[in-house]
Amino acid sequence: MFWREWQEYRDYLYGCCLRRMEGNQTEAEDALSMAMLRAREAWRTSSKPIDNVKAWLVRLVNNLCTNLLKKRDRLFSCEAKEELWVSQEEGQALAA
């Protein structure tokens, strides 16, 4: 049952991922793969029936993409701070 539903909406969900991941195809494909695994597990363990499968999947995909974007932004923020710190140290070493 899950696979049939997933296949029906897969292309649409990929489009959602692609838009949310700002056109980055690699990130969109990764997000779609993660979403499929989460959806499959949630589908299997759900105690109540899912009335609107498409809406449920879109919400899951959007939430996942939001989390991935936040994680990416935190990572880039940390990397930028580290680069600034290293360049400041190098500047101090050159001045000495």
C-alpha positions as CSV (number, residue, x, y, z in Angstrom):
1,M,0.0,0.0,0.0
2,F,2.7,2.5,1.0
3,W,4.8,2.0,-2.2
4,R,1.8,2.5,-4.5
5,E,1.0,5.8,-2.7
6,W,4.6,6.8,-2.7
7,Q,5.0,6.1,-6.4
8,E,1.9,8.1,-7.2
9,Y,3.2,11.2,-5.6
10,R,6.9,10.8,-5.9
11,D,7.4,13.2,-8.8
12,Y,5.3,15.8,-7.2
13,L,7.2,15.4,-3.9
14,Y,10.5,15.7,-5.8
15,G,9.3,19.0,-7.2
16,C,8.5,20.2,-3.6
17,C,11.9,19.2,-2.5
18,L,13.6,20.9,-5.4
19,R,11.8,24.2,-4.7
20,R,12.5,24.0,-1.0
21,M,16.2,23.1,-1.5
22,E,16.5,26.2,-3.7
23,G,17.0,24.2,-7.0
24,N,19.9,22.1,-5.7
25,Q,19.1,18.7,-7.3
26,T,21.5,16.7,-5.1
27,E,20.0,18.1,-1.9
28,A,16.5,17.6,-3.3
29,E,17.2,14.0,-4.1
30,D,18.8,13.4,-0.7
31,A,15.7,15.1,1.0
32,L,13.3,12.9,-1.1
33,S,15.2,9.7,-0.1
34,M,15.1,10.7,3.6
35,A,11.5,11.6,3.3
36,M,10.7,8.2,1.8
37,L,12.3,6.4,4.7
38,R,10.6,8.5,7.3
39,A,7.2,8.2,5.5
40,R,7.6,4.5,5.2
41,E,8.3,4.1,8.9
42,A,5.6,6.5,10.0
43,W,3.1,4.7,7.7
44,R,4.0,1.4,9.2
45,T,3.8,2.6,12.8
46,S,0.8,4.9,12.5
47,S,-2.1,3.9,14.8
48,K,-4.7,5.8,12.8
49,P,-5.5,5.8,9.1
50,I,-4.1,8.6,6.9
51,D,-7.1,10.4,5.3
52,N,-5.3,12.6,2.8
53,V,-2.1,10.8,1.8
54,K,-0.8,13.5,-0.5
55,A,-1.2,16.3,2.1
56,W,0.4,14.1,4.7
57,L,3.4,13.4,2.4
58,V,3.7,17.0,1.4
59,R,3.8,18.1,5.0
60,L,6.4,15.5,5.9
61,V,8.6,16.6,2.9
62,N,8.2,20.3,3.8
63,N,9.1,19.7,7.5
64,L,12.1,17.6,6.5
65,C,13.4,20.2,4.0
66,T,12.9,22.9,6.6
67,N,15.0,20.9,9.1
68,L,17.7,20.2,6.5
69,L,17.9,23.9,5.6
70,K,18.2,24.9,9.2
71,K,21.0,22.3,9.7
72,R,22.8,23.5,6.6
73,D,22.6,27.1,7.7
74,R,24.0,26.2,11.1
75,L,26.8,24.3,9.5
76,F,27.7,27.1,7.1
77,S,27.4,29.6,10.0
78,C,29.9,27.5,12.0
79,E,32.2,27.2,9.0
80,A,32.1,30.9,8.4
81,K,33.0,31.7,12.0
82,E,35.8,29.2,11.9
83,E,37.2,30.7,8.7
84,L,37.0,34.2,10.3
85,W,38.7,33.0,13.4
86,V,41.5,31.3,11.3
87,S,42.0,34.4,9.2
88,Q,42.2,36.7,12.3
89,E,44.8,34.4,13.8
90,E,46.8,34.5,10.5
91,G,46.5,38.3,10.4
92,Q,47.8,38.5,14.0
93,A,50.7,36.2,13.2
94,L,51.7,38.3,10.2
95,A,51.5,41.5,12.2
96,A,53.9,40.1,14.9
